[in-house]
Amino acid sequence: GNYYNQGEIRKKELEQSCFLLGIPASNVTVIDHRDLPDNPAVEWDTQLLAAFVLKHIEANNINLVVTFDAGGVSGHANHISLYTALRYKYCCFEIFILFPCLGCRVLLLESVNLFRKYISILDVFFSCLLPGDALFVLTEEETEQARRAMRCHHSQLLWFRHLYMLFSRYMMINSLRLL
């Protein structure tokens, strides 16, 4: 994206972050399309985005997609658009048949309320008690690796994101549901 005209900077930050997470640059795809602007207030075109996602799934023989749920974790319109596009493709009759044939499943990252979002590791109690399809709890070492990867995104590290890295359950606990 090119939010605040930082497209090239953000692309490099993403590549550096992925490298720290062990994801090779050849596995990173950046879509730069004028109708899909990087902007937390803009909802992307569902059909256009769904077409990009399905093409990528097919071209790379992907069997699992992890994306946001309808809340987008933070209400970010671009995040919600990803959910909407996948739901559209997954629930569309012809594609509903195609996704299982491709062997592709979709997991949605659960959006939680503000209290749970910022109680850090203490949310593990709620997450274990509530129903879900997958629960990931990172070790201390994995959490630090996630923080290092997040720090690569210098252009987005505003004061509140430093607090996010310290207190957000998403840095160490992620609960997901199947679409």
N, C-alpha and C positions, 0 to 999 in steps of 0.2 A: 504494500500500500504506500501511498504518498501523503499521508496525513502530515500536515505542517510542512509539506515539501521535503520530507525526510525519507522518501522511498528507497533510494540507494543506500543510505545509512542503515535503515531498518533491515534491508535485505542482507547486508554484511553482518549485522548483529544476529540475525536469525541463523545464518550459516555458522557463525562462531559458536552460538549456543548449541546448535545441533552437533557440532564437532565435539564439544565437551560432553555431550550425552551419548557419544559413540555413533551418531548418525552420519554416514558419509554424505558429502555434498551431492553426490550423484543421486541420492535418495531424497533430496530437497527440491520441491517444485514450487516456484513462486509464480502466481498468475497475476499479471499486470494488465488489467482490463479497465477501460474508462467507465464501464457500467458497474464495476465492482470496486468503488472507492473505499480506501481505508479510512473509515470515519465512524466513530462510536454511535453516531446519531442516524446513520443511513442504513435503511433496510435494503438488502440486495435483491435483485430480480430472482425469484425462486426458480423459474424454468431455466434461465441462463446458468445459474450456479449449479443446479442439479445436473445439467448437461456436462459441465466441466468435471464435476465429481464422478459421475458415472463413467465418463471417458477415461479418467485417471484410474478408476477401479479396474476397468476392463484391461487397459493397456499394461497395468502392472500386476495383474492377477492377484489383487488384494482380497484377503478373506476376512478382514476385520477392520472396521472403521470406528474410531473413537471420536466423538464430537460432543458438543454442548446439548443440554436439554432446552426446553422451551423458555427457561429463565436466563439462559446464556451465562450463568454463574454470577454475572454482575449487571445484567440488564443491557449489555453491549449489543447494539442492533446487528452488527456484523456477525457476532457469535450466534445470535438467535436465528439469523438468516441461514446459517449452516445447518442448524437443526431443521428449519422449515424446508430447506431444499432436500435434505435426506429423507425426511418424512414424506415429502411429496413424491420422490422417486420410489421410495420403499412401498408406499401405500397405493400408488398408481397401479391399476390392475395389470397392465403389461409388464411393468417393472417389478411388481410384487412377485411375479413368476420368475423374472430374470435374476433378482438378487439371490434367492435361494439356489437357483441353478448355478450361479457363479460361486456359490458357497460363501457369500459375503454376509457377515452379521454386523449389526450396528449397535454399539454401546453408547449410552448417553451419560455424560458426566452430570451428576445430580447437583442442582442448585439448592443451597440450604439457606435458612434465614440468617439474618445479620449476626444474631447471638452465636449460633453454631459456627458460622463462618470464621469468627475471630476468637474462638476459645482453644485454638491450636490442637494439641494432642488430646486434650480433654474430650474432644468430640468423638474419640474412638468409642466411648461408651454408648453414645446415641447411635453411631454408625453400626455398631455390632447388634444393637437391639432392633433396629428398624429393618424392614425387608429390603432386599436389593439383590441384584444378580451377580455383582462382583464388588469386592472391597479390597482396596490396595492401601496398605499401611507401610510407609517407607521406614527403613532403618535410619539411624542418625547419620550414617555415612551417605546414604542415598539422598536424604534431605539436604545435606550440605552440597552434594553434587547438583541438586535442583536449584539451590540458591546461587551457586556459581554460574550455572547456565542462565538464570534470570538476570544476573548482574551483567551479562553480555549485552543486554538490551539497554545500553546507556541512555539512548534518546527517550526512553519511556520510564526511566527510573526517577519519577517524581517523589516527593517526600512520602506520600501515602503508600507508594509501592514498597518502600523500605519497611513500613509498618506491616504491610501485607506479608512480606517475606518472614517477618518475625512471628506474627500471630495467626496468620490464616491457616486453617486446617488443610487447605488445598496444597500446601507445601509438603504435607506428609500423609494426609488421609484423603482418599478419593473413592467415593461410592458411585457405582454405575448401574444402569438398568438397560436391559435389552429393548430395542425399538420394536 
